[in-house]
Amino acid sequence: MTLRDALSDFKRHCGNATRFPGERRTTAGRFSGLGGRLVHVGPHGSLRDYSYPLSGRYGIDRSRFGVRRNGELVWFDSLDSTQRYDDGTALVVTEHEAEDWSLTQHDLTLDDAHLTRFVGNGETSGDVELVAYLGFAPDGRDDRIGQLRHGDAVEVFHAEEHDYLATAPRPSAIDGLVPANFETLLSDRPQEVPPMGDAGRYEESRLSGELVVSLALDEGATLVSLLADHGETPREDALSRVRELASKYDSAEALRAAAEKRSPERSPDATLDTPTATAVTDDLRVLSFLSADTGARIAGPDFDPFYRYSGGYGYTWFRDDAEISRFLLAADGHFDLSLSDWHARSARLYCETQRDDGTWPHRVWPHDGTIAPGWANARVEAGDGADYQADQTGSVIAFLATYLRTRNLDSDLESTVRETLRAALDGLDDTLEADGLPVHCQNAWENMTGRFAHTAATYLEGYAALARAPVADDLRDRALDGANAVLDGLDELWTGEFYALRLVDGERDERLDSSALALAAAHRAAAAVVALDAEQVDRIVSHTEAVLDGLWRDPDESDIRGLARFEGDDWRVREQDAPKIWTVSTAWGANAASELADLLSERDDRRAEAFSRRSRDLLALLLPDGPLCADSGYLPEQFFDAGAADSATPLGWPHAIRLATVAALDERDALQPTERVADD
């Protein structure tokens, strides 16, 4: 997203009650991305790349499609459009309906190419043209861009990145557009896209990333955009490939076949009802979209690249990425999802990005694992400040140790994982204080510092997983000591009913925090290596009940309901007074209840069934027919009380938690048809 697009959106949505002006939202529409490129297809078929974090290339920044019929140009965003995925694949199908004609658009992203196929009905044959407006931003630039015309193809470039466009049939016209002038950028009105009319600067039309391409729509039309690094892909090779793709994918059937071949599949042996089966397919699709070739995942499509309202989402955090990896490992173990390559890539990423002190930096670029902009790199910078997210190391250890224990690794990777775990244990021990709690650091939500219950949960789970892993005896002994130390240290956070959010200067911050629900899974992991006593079990039962009850929200304004992030959360609430409902918090509640049900069941505790029921009820809110799941199958990060989705969409973390929770409930035959959570 370039600055002028952000300014135009700011003008359009300034003062809106539920939209933050200047963002590039994805709460509507659908993504396609089988490989390193990620393209958003808007509700009316417009295209926009969210590819940079995954591939290092920017691609399409703005677009608009329409039909010129009998001399009249009708843009698709003025029509009624419906959208769906084709049979669980990554092929997006958008149907456009006018009064007397209709047209179907198919979109598929394959590796570094995006393919769009338009097919009209009988009324769109004859003297009818497809009009495509596309604005490219090579190297993320909105200036100093050039165009090269190659007859049936166009090349748009700045320096390293060269973007190519080819069509079938051959374009009848290709027009470059002059960039917006200062008066347009500074006016109170949003910029018209595309700007129509003659700007009187014809020579500058080649000095822009914007194109209007017209082509006949007789037998259908195909557009292909290809993103390339000029140093890696010579011009003639890129032109040959983009032309070949335009010729090869000249039908919806060809796109459908490619989508079916590349889309992840759920095990045919899993017997699930329709909503949960669809959820598994959707979760795998989303997590595939968000993944780079390195195995690293962005948290979500970056809707706020200028950091106006957030610190950005198009990065890899080791906390949620490792937890996603662990959730995928668990789901794969039950459903046999053939994700071995995913697990191995994740393990290699964590090994390659570990710092010398055994910890991990705040966040990295997923396309190459190099350090990315962040604010929690205290262990990278000089000094020993609190701006370090210690939970990341605990989460990575939990995944790597479980992966080593449950899978057969090749010898090189196994050796590397063992070395990484030894260094990571040093890092974990170094940041565990004598009282059994982690050091003063940043929390999972990245908005405060202290000594957090959630951080302690990741340490407990990391230590417990390592104590079970097939590693050297000294590592297992140290890990077991660490698990016992954290269990004792939790006493400092106990309020008598639940574990407090944090300690600050020795004082408990006795607010409820959904991230502290991670203690349920951590206690279950600990139970595999430590004999939990009755008081410890009763405490985690009381804690989980208190958090689920205390953070539950069911606003009157809409059908939206679920868990808030933590007490007093005022982030992105706009005009509403209460904290927003978060899908990751609600998913965490469903998973915590399931983990606790397992822990209690293993002890023949009759309270297990109540937590199974609670897990199912919370999960129902997140399933495709639930109020927190969009029509696209996506789980947005947050919801306003009025029902509007907000922030990163889709967010990978709740999708992975949902997938693992479905698998866990199904594994013990507890995934039964559910009734909606009662409104009262």
C-alpha positions as CSV (number, residue, x, y, z in Angstrom):
1,M,0.0,0.0,0.0
2,T,1.5,3.3,-1.1
3,L,1.0,6.6,0.8
4,R,-1.4,8.0,-1.7
5,D,-3.7,5.0,-1.3
6,A,-3.6,5.4,2.4
7,L,-4.5,9.1,2.1
8,S,-7.4,8.3,-0.2
9,D,-8.7,5.7,2.2
10,F,-8.3,8.1,5.1
11,K,-10.5,10.7,3.3
12,R,-13.1,8.0,2.5
13,H,-13.4,6.6,6.0
14,C,-12.5,9.5,8.3
15,G,-15.1,9.5,11.1
16,N,-16.3,6.0,10.6
17,A,-17.4,4.2,13.7
18,T,-15.8,0.9,13.0
19,R,-13.2,1.5,10.3
20,F,-9.8,3.0,10.9
21,P,-9.1,5.4,8.1
22,G,-5.9,4.8,6.0
23,E,-5.9,1.0,6.3
24,R,-6.1,-1.7,3.6
25,R,-8.7,-4.0,5.0
26,T,-9.3,-7.7,4.2
27,T,-12.3,-8.3,6.4
28,A,-14.3,-8.9,3.2
29,G,-13.1,-10.8,0.1
30,R,-10.9,-13.8,-0.2
31,F,-7.2,-14.7,-0.7
32,S,-5.4,-17.0,-3.1
33,G,-1.8,-18.0,-2.6
34,L,-0.2,-21.3,-3.5
35,G,3.4,-20.5,-3.1
36,G,5.3,-17.3,-2.0
37,R,2.7,-14.8,-3.4
38,L,-0.5,-13.8,-1.6
39,V,-3.2,-11.9,-3.5
40,H,-6.5,-10.6,-2.1
41,V,-9.5,-10.7,-4.3
42,G,-12.0,-8.1,-3.2
43,P,-15.7,-8.8,-2.9
44,H,-16.1,-7.3,-6.4
45,G,-13.1,-8.9,-7.9
46,S,-10.4,-6.2,-7.4
47,L,-6.9,-7.5,-6.8
48,R,-4.2,-6.4,-4.4
49,D,-0.9,-8.1,-3.4
50,Y,0.0,-8.8,0.3
51,S,3.1,-10.6,-0.9
52,Y,6.1,-8.6,0.3
53,P,6.7,-10.3,3.6
54,L,6.4,-13.8,2.0
55,S,8.3,-13.2,-1.2
56,G,10.1,-9.8,-1.0
57,R,8.0,-8.5,-3.9
58,Y,5.2,-6.0,-3.9
59,G,3.2,-6.5,-7.1
60,I,-0.3,-5.1,-7.5
61,D,-1.2,-2.2,-5.2
62,R,-4.7,-1.3,-6.6
63,S,-7.0,-2.5,-9.3
64,R,-10.5,-2.3,-10.7
65,F,-12.3,-4.3,-13.4
66,G,-15.3,-3.5,-15.6
67,V,-17.0,-4.2,-18.9
68,R,-17.5,-1.8,-21.8
69,R,-20.7,-2.7,-23.6
70,N,-22.3,-0.6,-26.3
71,G,-19.9,2.2,-25.4
72,E,-20.9,2.2,-21.8
73,L,-18.3,1.3,-19.1
74,V,-19.7,-0.5,-16.0
75,W,-17.3,-1.2,-13.1
76,F,-17.9,-4.4,-11.2
77,D,-18.0,-2.6,-7.9
78,S,-21.3,-1.1,-9.0
79,L,-22.8,-4.5,-9.5
80,D,-24.2,-7.2,-7.2
81,S,-21.3,-9.7,-6.7
82,T,-21.1,-13.0,-4.8
83,Q,-17.9,-14.9,-4.0
84,R,-16.8,-18.4,-2.9
85,Y,-14.0,-20.9,-3.0
86,D,-14.3,-23.7,-5.5
87,D,-14.7,-27.0,-3.8
88,G,-12.4,-26.3,-0.9
89,T,-9.5,-25.2,-3.1
90,A,-7.7,-21.9,-3.3
91,L,-9.5,-21.0,-6.5
92,V,-11.7,-17.9,-5.8
93,V,-14.9,-17.6,-7.9
94,T,-16.7,-14.3,-8.1
95,E,-20.0,-13.9,-9.8
96,H,-21.0,-10.5,-11.2
97,E,-24.6,-9.8,-11.9
98,A,-25.9,-6.8,-14.0
99,E,-29.5,-6.3,-15.0
100,D,-29.2,-7.9,-18.4
101,W,-25.8,-9.7,-18.3
102,S,-23.6,-11.6,-15.9
103,L,-19.9,-12.6,-15.8
104,T,-17.9,-15.1,-13.7
105,Q,-14.4,-14.3,-12.5
106,H,-11.9,-17.1,-11.4
107,D,-8.7,-16.1,-9.5
108,L,-5.8,-18.4,-8.6
109,T,-2.3,-17.5,-7.3
110,L,0.4,-20.0,-8.3
111,D,3.8,-19.4,-7.0
112,D,4.8,-15.9,-8.3
113,A,2.0,-15.6,-10.8
114,H,-1.6,-14.6,-10.4
115,L,-4.2,-15.8,-12.9
116,T,-7.6,-14.2,-13.5
117,R,-10.1,-15.7,-16.0
118,F,-13.3,-13.9,-17.0
119,V,-16.2,-15.7,-18.7
120,G,-19.5,-14.0,-19.6
121,N,-22.9,-15.3,-20.5
122,G,-24.5,-14.9,-23.9
123,E,-25.3,-11.2,-23.4
124,T,-21.6,-10.4,-23.0
125,S,-20.6,-11.8,-26.3
126,G,-20.0,-9.7,-29.5
127,D,-18.7,-6.1,-29.2
128,V,-17.9,-6.3,-25.5
129,E,-14.6,-5.4,-23.9
130,L,-13.1,-6.2,-20.5
131,V,-11.5,-3.2,-19.0
132,A,-8.8,-3.8,-16.4
133,Y,-7.2,-1.1,-14.3
134,L,-4.0,-2.3,-12.5
135,G,-1.6,-0.3,-10.5
136,F,1.8,-1.9,-9.7
137,A,4.2,-0.9,-7.0
138,P,7.5,-2.6,-7.8
139,D,10.0,-2.5,-5.0
140,G,7.2,-0.8,-3.0
141,R,7.6,2.4,-4.9
142,D,4.9,4.8,-6.1
143,D,7.5,6.9,-8.0
144,R,10.4,6.5,-10.4
145,I,8.6,3.6,-12.1
146,G,8.8,2.8,-15.8
147,Q,6.9,0.8,-18.3
148,L,8.1,-1.3,-21.2
149,R,5.6,-2.4,-23.9
150,H,6.2,-5.8,-25.5
151,G,3.3,-6.0,-27.8
152,D,1.0,-8.5,-26.0
153,A,2.7,-7.9,-22.6
154,V,3.7,-5.1,-20.4
155,E,6.7,-4.8,-18.0
156,V,6.5,-2.4,-15.0
157,F,9.7,-1.8,-13.0
158,H,11.6,0.3,-10.6
159,A,15.0,-1.5,-9.9
160,E,15.2,-5.1,-8.7
161,E,11.5,-5.9,-9.0
162,H,10.0,-6.2,-12.5
163,D,6.3,-7.0,-12.8
164,Y,4.9,-8.4,-16.0
165,L,1.3,-8.5,-17.3
166,A,0.1,-10.6,-20.2
167,T,-3.4,-11.3,-21.5
168,A,-5.3,-13.7,-23.7
169,P,-6.6,-12.6,-26.2
170,R,-4.1,-9.9,-27.1
171,P,-5.0,-6.4,-25.7
172,S,-6.9,-4.1,-28.0
173,A,-5.5,-1.1,-26.1
174,I,-2.9,-0.5,-23.3
175,D,-2.9,3.0,-21.7
176,G,-0.5,4.2,-19.0
177,L,-1.9,6.7,-16.5
178,V,-0.2,9.7,-15.1
179,P,0.3,9.6,-11.3
180,A,-1.9,11.8,-9.1
181,N,-0.7,15.4,-8.7
182,F,-0.2,17.3,-5.4
183,E,-3.6,19.0,-5.7
184,T,-5.4,15.7,-5.9
185,L,-3.4,14.2,-3.0
186,L,-4.1,17.3,-0.8
187,S,-7.8,17.7,-1.7
188,D,-10.5,16.7,0.7
189,R,-12.0,14.2,-1.8
190,P,-10.8,10.6,-2.3
191,Q,-8.9,10.0,-5.5
192,E,-10.9,8.5,-8.3
193,V,-9.6,5.1,-9.4
194,P,-8.6,5.0,-12.1
195,P,-8.4,8.7,-12.8
196,M,-10.3,9.4,-16.0
197,G,-9.7,12.1,-18.5
198,D,-6.6,13.5,-20.2
199,A,-4.1,15.0,-17.8
200,G,-2.2,16.7,-20.7
201,R,1.1,14.9,-19.7
202,Y,1.2,12.1,-22.3
203,E,4.9,11.6,-22.1
204,E,4.6,10.7,-18.4
205,S,2.2,7.9,-18.9
206,R,5.2,5.6,-19.3
207,L,6.6,6.8,-16.0
208,S,3.9,5.2,-13.8
209,G,2.9,1.8,-12.5
210,E,-0.7,2.3,-13.6
211,L,-2.3,0.7,-16.6
212,V,-5.7,0.5,-18.2
213,V,-5.9,-2.6,-20.5
214,S,-8.8,-3.4,-22.8
215,L,-9.4,-6.7,-24.5
216,A,-12.2,-8.5,-26.2
217,L,-14.5,-10.7,-24.1
218,D,-15.9,-12.9,-26.9
219,E,-14.7,-16.3,-25.7
220,G,-13.5,-15.2,-22.3
221,A,-10.4,-13.4,-21.2
222,T,-7.4,-14.2,-19.1
223,L,-5.0,-11.9,-17.3
224,V,-1.7,-13.0,-15.8
225,S,0.6,-10.9,-13.6
226,L,4.1,-12.2,-12.7
227,L,6.4,-10.8,-10.1
228,A,10.1,-11.2,-10.8
229,D,13.5,-10.2,-9.5
230,H,15.4,-8.9,-12.5
231,G,18.7,-10.2,-11.2
232,E,17.2,-13.7,-10.9
233,T,14.9,-13.9,-13.9
234,P,16.0,-12.3,-17.2
235,R,13.5,-10.3,-19.1
236,E,13.1,-12.8,-21.9
237,D,12.5,-15.7,-19.5
238,A,9.9,-13.7,-17.6
239,L,8.1,-12.7,-20.8
240,S,8.2,-16.3,-22.0
241,R,6.7,-17.5,-18.8
242,V,3.9,-15.0,-18.4
243,R,2.9,-15.5,-22.0
244,E,2.9,-19.3,-21.6
245,L,0.7,-19.0,-18.5
246,A,-1.8,-16.7,-20.3
247,S,-2.0,-19.3,-23.1
248,K,-2.2,-22.4,-20.8
249,Y,-4.8,-21.1,-18.4
250,D,-7.4,-20.0,-20.9
251,S,-10.3,-21.7,-19.2
252,A,-11.9,-22.1,-15.8
253,E,-11.3,-25.8,-16.1
254,A,-7.5,-25.3,-16.4
255,L,-7.5,-23.1,-13.3
256,R,-9.6,-25.6,-11.4
257,A,-7.3,-28.5,-12.2
258,A,-4.3,-26.5,-11.0
259,A,-6.1,-25.5,-7.8
260,E,-7.1,-29.1,-7.0
261,K,-3.6,-30.3,-7.6
262,R,-1.9,-27.8,-5.2
263,S,-4.5,-27.5,-2.4
264,P,-3.9,-29.2,0.9
265,E,-6.3,-32.1,1.6
266,R,-7.8,-33.4,4.8
267,S,-7.5,-37.1,5.6
268,P,-10.4,-39.0,4.0
269,D,-10.5,-41.2,7.1
270,A,-11.6,-38.4,9.3
271,T,-15.4,-38.5,10.0
272,L,-16.6,-35.1,10.9
273,D,-19.9,-33.3,10.5
274,T,-20.1,-30.5,7.9
275,P,-19.1,-27.4,9.9
276,T,-16.1,-29.1,11.5
277,A,-14.9,-30.7,8.3
278,T,-15.2,-27.4,6.5
279,A,-13.3,-25.7,9.3
280,V,-10.4,-28.2,8.9
281,T,-10.2,-27.4,5.2
282,D,-10.4,-23.7,5.8
283,D,-7.7,-23.8,8.5
284,L,-5.3,-25.6,6.3
285,R,-6.0,-23.2,3.4
286,V,-5.4,-20.1,5.6
287,L,-2.2,-21.4,7.2
288,S,-0.9,-22.3,3.7
289,F,-1.7,-18.8,2.5
290,L,0.2,-17.2,5.3
291,S,3.3,-19.3,4.9
292,A,6.5,-18.4,3.0
293,D,8.7,-21.0,1.3
294,T,11.0,-20.9,4.4
295,G,8.1,-22.3,6.5
296,A,7.7,-19.0,8.4
297,R,4.2,-17.5,8.6
298,I,3.0,-14.0,8.8
299,A,0.6,-13.3,11.7
300,G,-1.9,-12.0,9.2
301,P,-2.2,-9.9,6.0
302,D,-0.7,-6.5,6.8
303,F,-3.6,-4.1,6.9
304,D,-1.6,-1.2,8.5
305,P,1.7,-0.9,6.8
306,F,2.3,2.7,7.9
307,Y,1.9,1.6,11.6
308,R,-0.9,4.2,12.1
309,Y,-2.9,2.0,14.5
310,S,-0.6,-1.0,15.1
311,G,2.9,-2.2,14.8
312,G,2.2,-4.2,11.6
313,Y,1.2,-7.8,11.1
314,G,3.2,-9.0,8.1
315,Y,6.0,-10.5,10.2
316,T,6.9,-13.8,11.8
317,W,6.7,-13.9,15.6
318,F,8.3,-17.0,17.1
319,R,5.7,-17.2,19.8
320,D,2.6,-17.6,17.7
321,D,4.4,-19.3,14.8
322,A,5.8,-22.0,17.1
323,E,2.4,-22.5,18.7
324,I,0.9,-22.8,15.2
325,S,3.5,-25.4,14.5
326,R,2.7,-27.3,17.6
327,F,-1.0,-27.2,17.0
328,L,-0.4,-28.4,13.4
329,L,1.7,-31.2,14.7
330,A,-1.1,-32.3,17.1
331,A,-3.8,-32.1,14.4
332,D,-1.6,-34.0,11.9
333,G,-1.0,-36.7,14.4
334,H,-4.8,-37.3,14.7
335,F,-6.0,-36.6,11.1
336,D,-2.9,-37.7,9.2
337,L,-2.8,-34.5,7.2
338,S,0.5,-35.3,5.4
339,L,2.2,-32.1,6.8
340,S,5.7,-33.6,7.3
341,D,7.2,-31.0,5.0
342,W,5.5,-28.2,7.0
343,H,6.9,-29.4,10.3
344,A,10.4,-29.9,8.9
345,R,10.5,-26.4,7.4
346,S,9.3,-24.9,10.7
347,A,12.0,-26.8,12.6
348,R,14.7,-25.6,10.3
349,L,13.6,-22.0,10.5
350,Y,13.7,-22.0,14.3
351,C,17.2,-23.6,14.3
352,E,18.5,-21.1,11.7
353,T,17.2,-18.0,13.4
354,Q,18.2,-18.8,17.0
355,R,20.5,-16.3,18.5
356,D,23.8,-17.2,20.1
357,D,22.3,-16.9,23.6
358,G,19.7,-19.5,22.8
359,T,16.8,-17.1,22.4
360,W,15.0,-15.6,19.4
361,P,14.5,-12.0,18.3
362,H,11.2,-10.2,18.4
363,R,10.2,-10.9,14.8
364,V,11.7,-11.6,11.4
365,W,10.9,-11.3,7.7
366,P,9.4,-14.6,6.7
367,H,10.9,-14.7,3.2
368,D,14.5,-14.9,4.5
369,G,14.4,-15.1,8.3
370,T,16.3,-11.8,8.8
371,I,15.5,-9.6,11.7
372,A,12.5,-7.3,11.0
373,P,11.4,-4.0,12.5
374,G,10.3,-4.4,16.1
375,W,10.3,-3.0,19.6
376,A,11.1,-6.1,21.7
377,N,14.7,-6.8,20.9
378,A,16.3,-6.0,24.3
379,R,18.5,-9.1,24.0
380,V,19.7,-8.0,20.6
381,E,20.5,-4.4,21.7
382,A,22.9,-3.3,24.4
383,G,21.7,-3.6,28.0
384,D,19.2,-5.9,29.6
385,G,15.9,-4.0,29.3
386,A,12.4,-5.5,29.8
387,D,11.5,-5.2,26.1
388,Y,12.0,-8.9,25.4
389,Q,9.3,-11.4,24.8
390,A,10.5,-14.4,26.8
391,D,7.5,-16.5,25.9
392,Q,8.8,-16.9,22.4
393,T,11.7,-19.2,23.6
394,G,9.3,-21.3,25.7
395,S,7.0,-21.8,22.7
396,V,9.8,-22.8,20.3
397,I,11.2,-25.3,22.8
398,A,7.7,-26.9,23.3
399,F,7.4,-27.4,19.5
400,L,10.9,-28.6,18.8
401,A,10.9,-31.0,21.8
402,T,7.5,-32.5,20.9
403,Y,8.6,-32.7,17.2
404,L,11.8,-34.6,18.2
405,R,9.8,-37.0,20.4
406,T,6.9,-37.8,18.1
407,R,8.4,-37.8,14.6
408,N,11.3,-39.4,12.7
409,L,13.7,-36.7,11.6
410,D,16.5,-37.1,9.1
411,S,19.9,-37.3,10.8
412,D,21.0,-33.8,9.9
413,L,17.9,-32.1,11.1
414,E,17.8,-34.2,14.3
415,S,21.3,-33.2,15.1
416,T,20.5,-29.6,14.5
417,V,17.3,-29.7,16.6
418,R,19.2,-31.3,19.5
419,E,21.8,-28.5,19.4
420,T,19.1,-25.9,19.2
421,L,17.3,-27.3,22.2
422,R,20.4,-27.4,24.3
423,A,21.1,-23.7,23.6
424,A,17.4,-22.8,24.1
425,L,17.4,-24.4,27.5
426,D,20.4,-22.2,28.4
427,G,18.3,-19.2,27.3
428,L,15.3,-20.3,29.2
429,D,17.2,-21.0,32.4
430,D,19.0,-17.6,32.1
431,T,15.6,-15.8,32.1
432,L,14.0,-17.7,34.9
433,E,14.3,-16.0,38.3
434,A,15.1,-17.8,41.6
435,D,11.4,-17.6,42.6
436,G,10.4,-19.8,39.6
437,L,8.8,-17.1,37.5
438,P,10.3,-15.6,34.2
439,V,12.1,-12.3,34.3
440,H,10.3,-8.9,33.9
441,C,9.6,-8.8,30.2
442,Q,6.9,-8.0,27.6
443,N,3.6,-9.9,27.4
444,A,2.0,-11.9,24.6
445,W,-0.1,-8.9,23.7
446,E,2.9,-6.6,23.5
447,N,1.3,-3.8,25.4
448,M,2.8,-4.0,28.9
449,T,5.7,-5.4,30.8
450,G,5.9,-7.4,34.0
451,R,6.1,-11.1,35.1
452,F,3.2,-12.7,33.4
453,A,1.1,-15.8,34.0
454,H,1.2,-16.5,30.2
455,T,5.0,-16.3,30.0
456,A,5.1,-18.7,33.0
457,A,2.8,-21.1,31.1
458,T,5.1,-21.1,28.0
459,Y,8.1,-21.9,30.3
460,L,6.2,-24.7,32.1
461,E,5.1,-26.2,28.8
462,G,8.6,-25.8,27.3
463,Y,10.3,-27.4,30.3
464,A,7.8,-30.2,30.4
465,A,8.0,-31.0,26.7
466,L,11.8,-31.1,26.9
467,A,11.7,-33.3,30.0
468,R,9.8,-35.9,27.8
469,A,12.0,-35.5,24.8
470,P,14.7,-38.0,23.7
471,V,17.6,-35.8,24.7
472,A,20.6,-36.2,26.9
473,D,19.9,-37.0,30.6
474,D,21.4,-33.7,31.8
475,L,19.0,-31.8,29.6
476,R,16.0,-33.8,30.8
477,D,17.0,-33.4,34.4
478,R,17.5,-29.6,34.0
479,A,14.1,-29.4,32.2
480,L,12.4,-31.3,35.0
481,D,13.9,-29.0,37.6
482,G,12.6,-26.1,35.6
483,A,9.1,-27.4,35.4
484,N,9.0,-28.0,39.1
485,A,10.4,-24.5,39.7
486,V,7.7,-22.8,37.6
487,L,4.9,-24.8,39.3
488,D,6.2,-23.5,42.6
489,G,6.6,-20.0,41.3
490,L,3.0,-19.8,40.2
491,D,2.1,-19.5,43.9
492,E,3.2,-15.8,43.6
493,L,0.4,-15.2,41.0
494,W,-2.4,-17.1,42.8
495,T,-5.2,-14.8,43.9
496,G,-7.3,-17.4,45.7
497,E,-9.5,-17.9,42.6
498,F,-7.3,-17.5,39.5
499,Y,-3.8,-16.7,38.5
500,A,-3.2,-12.9,38.2
501,L,-2.2,-11.3,34.9
502,R,1.2,-10.3,36.1
503,L,3.5,-9.2,39.0
504,V,4.8,-5.6,38.8
505,D,7.3,-4.6,41.5
506,G,6.2,-7.5,43.6
507,E,2.5,-6.6,43.4
508,R,-0.2,-8.7,41.7
509,D,-2.1,-7.2,38.8
510,E,-5.3,-9.1,39.5
511,R,-7.0,-8.8,36.2
512,L,-8.2,-11.7,34.1
513,D,-6.2,-12.4,31.0
514,S,-7.2,-14.8,28.2
515,S,-3.5,-15.5,27.5
516,A,-3.3,-17.1,31.0
517,L,-5.6,-19.8,29.6
518,A,-2.4,-21.3,28.3
519,L,-1.8,-22.6,31.8
520,A,-4.3,-25.4,31.2
521,A,-2.3,-26.9,28.4
522,A,0.9,-26.3,30.4
523,H,-0.5,-28.2,33.4
524,R,-1.5,-31.1,31.2
525,A,2.0,-31.1,29.7
526,A,3.5,-31.0,33.2
527,A,1.3,-33.9,34.3
528,A,3.3,-36.1,31.9
529,V,6.5,-35.6,33.9
530,V,5.4,-34.4,37.3
531,A,2.8,-35.8,39.7
532,L,0.4,-32.8,40.1
533,D,-1.2,-32.7,43.5
534,A,-4.9,-32.2,44.1
535,E,-4.4,-28.5,45.1
536,Q,-2.6,-27.8,41.8
537,V,-5.4,-29.4,39.8
538,D,-8.1,-27.6,41.7
539,R,-6.3,-24.3,41.1
540,I,-6.1,-24.7,37.4
541,V,-9.8,-25.7,37.3
542,S,-10.8,-22.7,39.3
543,H,-8.5,-20.4,37.2
544,T,-9.9,-21.7,33.9
545,E,-13.5,-21.3,35.1
546,A,-12.8,-17.8,36.3
547,V,-11.2,-16.6,33.1
548,L,-13.9,-18.1,30.9
549,D,-16.7,-16.6,33.0
550,G,-15.1,-13.3,33.7
551,L,-14.0,-12.5,30.1
552,W,-17.3,-13.7,28.5
553,R,-19.1,-11.0,26.5
554,D,-22.5,-11.2,24.8
555,P,-23.3,-7.7,23.6
556,D,-26.9,-6.8,22.8
557,E,-26.1,-5.0,19.6
558,S,-25.5,-8.2,17.5
559,D,-25.1,-12.0,17.5
560,I,-21.4,-11.6,18.2
561,R,-20.2,-13.2,21.4
562,G,-17.1,-14.7,22.8
563,L,-14.1,-13.8,25.0
564,A,-12.4,-10.5,25.5
565,R,-8.6,-10.3,25.5
566,F,-8.2,-9.1,29.1
567,E,-10.0,-6.9,31.6
568,G,-9.7,-3.2,30.8
569,D,-8.5,-3.8,27.2
570,D,-9.2,-0.5,25.3
571,W,-7.2,-1.2,22.1
572,R,-9.1,-0.3,18.8
573,V,-12.4,0.0,20.6
574,R,-13.3,3.3,18.8
575,E,-16.7,4.4,20.1
576,Q,-17.7,1.4,22.2
577,D,-16.9,1.3,25.9
578,A,-16.3,-2.4,26.5
579,P,-13.3,-4.5,25.3
580,K,-13.8,-6.1,21.9
581,I,-14.3,-9.8,21.4
582,W,-11.2,-11.6,20.1
583,T,-11.2,-14.8,18.1
584,V,-7.8,-15.9,19.5
585,S,-9.1,-15.5,23.0
586,T,-12.2,-17.4,22.3
587,A,-10.2,-20.2,20.5
588,W,-7.8,-20.3,23.5
589,G,-10.8,-20.8,25.8
590,A,-12.1,-23.7,23.7
591,N,-8.6,-25.3,23.6
592,A,-8.0,-24.7,27.3
593,A,-11.3,-26.3,28.2
594,S,-10.4,-29.3,26.0
595,E,-6.9,-29.6,27.5
596,L,-8.4,-29.4,31.0
597,A,-11.0,-32.0,30.2
598,D,-8.2,-34.4,29.1
599,L,-6.2,-33.7,32.3
600,L,-9.2,-34.4,34.5
601,S,-10.3,-37.4,32.5
602,E,-6.8,-38.9,33.0
603,R,-7.4,-38.6,36.7
604,D,-11.0,-40.0,36.5
605,D,-12.3,-36.6,37.6
606,R,-16.0,-36.1,37.0
607,R,-15.5,-32.5,36.1
608,A,-14.0,-33.5,32.8
609,E,-17.3,-33.7,30.9
610,A,-18.3,-30.2,32.0
611,F,-15.1,-28.8,30.4
612,S,-15.6,-30.9,27.2
613,R,-19.1,-29.4,26.9
614,R,-17.6,-25.9,27.5
615,S,-15.0,-26.5,24.8
616,R,-17.6,-27.6,22.3
617,D,-19.7,-24.5,23.1
618,L,-16.9,-22.1,22.6
619,L,-15.7,-23.9,19.5
620,A,-19.2,-23.6,18.0
621,L,-18.7,-19.8,18.0
622,L,-15.7,-20.2,15.7
623,L,-17.0,-22.8,13.3
624,P,-18.2,-21.8,9.8
625,D,-21.8,-21.5,11.0
626,G,-20.8,-19.6,14.1
627,P,-21.0,-15.8,14.7
628,L,-17.2,-15.3,14.9
629,C,-16.4,-16.9,11.5
630,A,-16.8,-14.8,8.3
631,D,-18.6,-16.1,5.2
632,S,-15.1,-16.6,3.7
633,G,-14.3,-19.1,6.4
634,Y,-11.8,-16.7,7.9
635,L,-11.4,-15.8,11.6
636,P,-10.8,-12.1,11.9
637,E,-8.7,-11.0,14.9
638,Q,-11.4,-8.9,16.5
639,F,-15.1,-7.9,16.4
640,F,-16.9,-4.7,17.5
641,D,-20.0,-5.2,19.6
642,A,-22.1,-4.1,16.6
643,G,-20.8,-7.1,14.7
644,A,-18.2,-5.6,12.4
645,A,-15.0,-7.5,12.0
646,D,-11.8,-5.7,12.5
647,S,-8.0,-6.0,12.3
648,A,-6.0,-8.8,10.7
649,T,-8.1,-11.1,8.6
650,P,-7.5,-14.0,8.5
651,L,-5.3,-14.3,11.6
652,G,-3.3,-17.5,11.6
653,W,-3.2,-18.1,15.4
654,P,-6.9,-18.8,16.0
655,H,-7.1,-20.9,12.9
656,A,-4.4,-23.2,14.2
657,I,-6.0,-23.3,17.7
658,R,-9.4,-24.2,16.1
659,L,-7.8,-27.0,14.0
660,A,-6.1,-28.5,17.1
661,T,-9.2,-28.2,19.2
662,V,-11.3,-30.0,16.6
663,A,-8.7,-32.8,16.5
664,A,-8.4,-33.0,20.3
665,L,-12.2,-33.3,20.8
666,D,-12.5,-35.7,17.9
667,E,-9.7,-37.9,19.2
668,R,-11.6,-38.7,22.4
669,D,-15.1,-38.8,20.7
670,A,-16.2,-35.6,22.4
671,L,-16.8,-33.7,19.1
672,Q,-20.6,-33.9,19.1
673,P,-23.1,-31.7,17.4
674,T,-23.4,-28.6,19.5
675,E,-26.1,-26.1,20.3
676,R,-25.3,-22.5,20.1
677,V,-24.1,-20.9,23.4
678,A,-27.2,-19.6,25.2
679,D,-27.8,-15.9,24.8
680,D,-28.3,-15.6,28.6
